C-alpha cells in the first residue's frame, strides 16, 4: 500500500476494497489519545479535616468561576453552533478555558479523601479538550472527528455522574 516503484515506474498501490474497509473500520473503532492524570500529577495533602475540605471546595469553586464565569454556553449549545451553524469560535474558546481550568486544578492542594474526585475531574476535562479539538480538526482528520462524535454521549454521562457525585458529597458536608 502506498507509493511503489517498479521497473522505473512510480505508481500508487491502493488496498483492495475489503482491506480498505477494514482500515477505515479500525480507525473508527480506535480511541483518541487522551492524557491520563495520576496521583503523582496532583498535590495531595494529608489534612482531611473539615476545614481543609472546605478550603479545597472553596478553591475549586473559585477556579471554576475564574475560568467559566463569563462563558454562558452549554456544551450542547457549542455543538449546535459548530455542527448546525458552522461556527467554531465558541468551541475554540471552551477548549482554551478548559486548558486553563486544568492548569489551575493541577496547582491546587487536594485533601487525600478528595484525591479520586480530583483525578476524575482532571481526566474528564482533559477528555473534553481532546474530543472537542478532534471535532475542530474535522477537515484535517475526519475519521478522528467521527470517533470524537461517537464519544460525546459517554462524555456527557461522565460529566453528569461526576456532578451528581459532587452534589451528594456536598449534601453530606
N, C-alpha and C positions, 0 to 999 in steps of 0.2 A: 504494500500500500504506500502511496506517496509517489514522489518523483523518482523515476528509474531511467537509467541509460543502458541501452542495448544496441550493439552494432553501431556505435556513434550516433544513435538517435535517442533523443530525450522524450519521454512521454510520462503520462500520469497513470499509475496503476490504481484503478478505482476498485474498492472492495465489491464483492458480489452483493446483490440486493439483500439477501438474508444476513450476511455479515454486517452490512451497513446498518440494518435494523437492529441487530444485536448491539452494535456500538452505541447507537442512539439510546436504546433501552437501558444500557449500563449507565450512561451519563444521567438519564432521567431518574434512575433508581439510586444514584450516587448521593453522597452527602456533601454539604458545604463545609469548608474548613473554618471551624469556629474555635477560637481560643477558649480553653477551659481554665478558669481560675481555681486555685487550690489554696489551702490554709497558709502555705508559705508565702502567698502573694498579699496577704492582708495582715493588719496589725491587731493581733489578738491580745486582750488583757485578761488577767486572772481575776479582775474585780467584777464580780457578778452581783454586786449589791444593788438594791433598788435604785439608789442614786446614780450608779454607773449606767444602769439600763435606761433610766430616764434621760440621762445626758446623751447616750447613744441615740435614742429615739428622737430627741430634740435636734441633734446634729443631722440625723437622717432627714427630718422634716425641713430643716434649714437648707440643706444642699438640694433637696428636691425643689423647693421654692426658688432657690437661686437659679437653677438651671431651666425650670419649666414654667415659672410663674407667668411669663408673658407669652407663652406658647399655648394657644387655646384650642388647637385642633386635635381631635382624637385620631388614633391610628386608622379607623375606618374612613374618616374624612380625608386623611392623607392618601390612602389607597384609592379612594374615589377620584380625587383630583388627579392623581397620577395616571390611573387606568382610563377613566372616562373623559377627563378633560385635557389629558396630555400635559399636565403641569407638574413639574418636578421640584420647584423651589422649596416648597414646604417640607417635602420628604428629605431633601438635602439638609435643610435646617434641623430637622428632627434627628437625623443621623449625627450631625455635628453636636447638638445638645446632649445626645446620649453619650457621645465620647467624653464630653466634659463631665457629665454625671459620673461615668465610670472612673475618671481621673480623681474626682472628689471622693468617691466611695473607697478607693484604694488608699487614700490618705487618712481615713477615719480609724479611730481606735474602736475595736469591737469586743464587747464582753464575750467570753467564751461560750456562754449559753446562747448567744445570738450568731455564732460563727456560721452554722449551717444556713440560716436565713440569709445572712450577708453574702455568702458564696452563691446561693441560688439567685439572689438579686443581681449580683455582678454577672453571672453567667447568662441570665435572661437578657440583661441589657446588651451584652456582647452579641448574643444571638440576634437580637433586634437589628443591631448595626449590620451584621453580615447579611441577613436576609434582605433588609431594605437596600443595602449597597448593591446586592446582586440584582435586585429589581431595577435600580437606577442604571445598571450596566447592561440592560436588555439588548441594546444594539450590538455591544461587543461580544456578549456571550448569551445568546437567547436560551440555550439549554440550561445554564445555571439559573437563569431567571425563572424558568419553568419549575426547577427544583425548589427555588425560593418560594414561589407561589404555593407550591404543594405543602410548604411548612408553615404557612401563615395561620391556618386554623389551630394547629398544635401550639403555636406561639401565643395566640390569644388565650387558649385554655390554660397554658402555663402561667400567663400573666394573671388571669382570674384566680387561679389556685393560690398563687403567692399572695395576692391581695387579700383573699379570704383568710389565709393563714395569719397574716399580719393583723387583720381586723379581730380575729379570735384571740390572738395573743394580747392585743391592746385591751380587750374586754376583761381578760384575766388580771391585768395590772390594775 
